[in-house]
Amino acid sequence: MSVYELAKRTQVTRLRMNDIVLRRRSVTAETAIRLSLVLRTTPEFWMTLQAAYDLEEARRMLRRSSNVRTAVA
């Protein structure tokens, strides 16, 4: 499914959906609900994916910091 089609089905802008796909924007609770309705999943699925991504990004940022490098697994 294209970004255009997904945006159309979820009733969000193509720009918003494209930004989510390109990791420039986070999945919000509202978007999680919309995605779950269209893709027959659960909102929790999308929120869990977003939380996992956010944690991994935070770990990467902390690893780059020389002050915290040894404390982050």
TAFEN-V73268 format. One record per residue. N is the residue number from 1. RES is the residue in one small letter. NEAR is the number of other ideal C-beta (glycine too) atoms within 10 Angstrom. Layout:
# TAFEN-V73268
n:N res:RES near:NEAR
n:N res:RES near:NEAR
This chain:
# TAFEN-V73268
n:1 res:m near:10
n:2 res:s near:9
n:3 res:v near:16
n:4 res:y near:11
n:5 res:e near:12
n:6 res:l near:19
n:7 res:a near:20
n:8 res:k near:15
n:9 res:r near:15
n:10 res:t near:19
n:11 res:q near:9
n:12 res:v near:17
n:13 res:t near:11
n:14 res:r near:14
n:15 res:l near:12
n:16 res:r near:16
n:17 res:m near:23
n:18 res:n near:15
n:19 res:d near:14
n:20 res:i near:21
n:21 res:v near:12
n:22 res:l near:9
n:23 res:r near:9
n:24 res:r near:10
n:25 res:r near:14
n:26 res:s near:13
n:27 res:v near:18
n:28 res:t near:15
n:29 res:a near:11
n:30 res:e near:11
n:31 res:t near:20
n:32 res:a near:20
n:33 res:i near:15
n:34 res:r near:21
n:35 res:l near:23
n:36 res:s near:17
n:37 res:l near:13
n:38 res:v near:15
n:39 res:l near:14
n:40 res:r near:7
n:41 res:t near:13
n:42 res:t near:13
n:43 res:p near:17
n:44 res:e near:10
n:45 res:f near:13
n:46 res:w near:21
n:47 res:m near:18
n:48 res:t near:12
n:49 res:l near:14
n:50 res:q near:17
n:51 res:a near:12
n:52 res:a near:10
n:53 res:y near:13
n:54 res:d near:12
n:55 res:l near:10
n:56 res:e near:10
n:57 res:e near:11
n:58 res:a near:11
n:59 res:r near:12
n:60 res:r near:10
n:61 res:m near:11
n:62 res:l near:13
n:63 res:r near:14
n:64 res:r near:10
n:65 res:s near:10
n:66 res:s near:7
n:67 res:n near:7
n:68 res:v near:11
n:69 res:r near:10
n:70 res:t near:8
n:71 res:a near:9
n:72 res:v near:13
n:73 res:a near:5
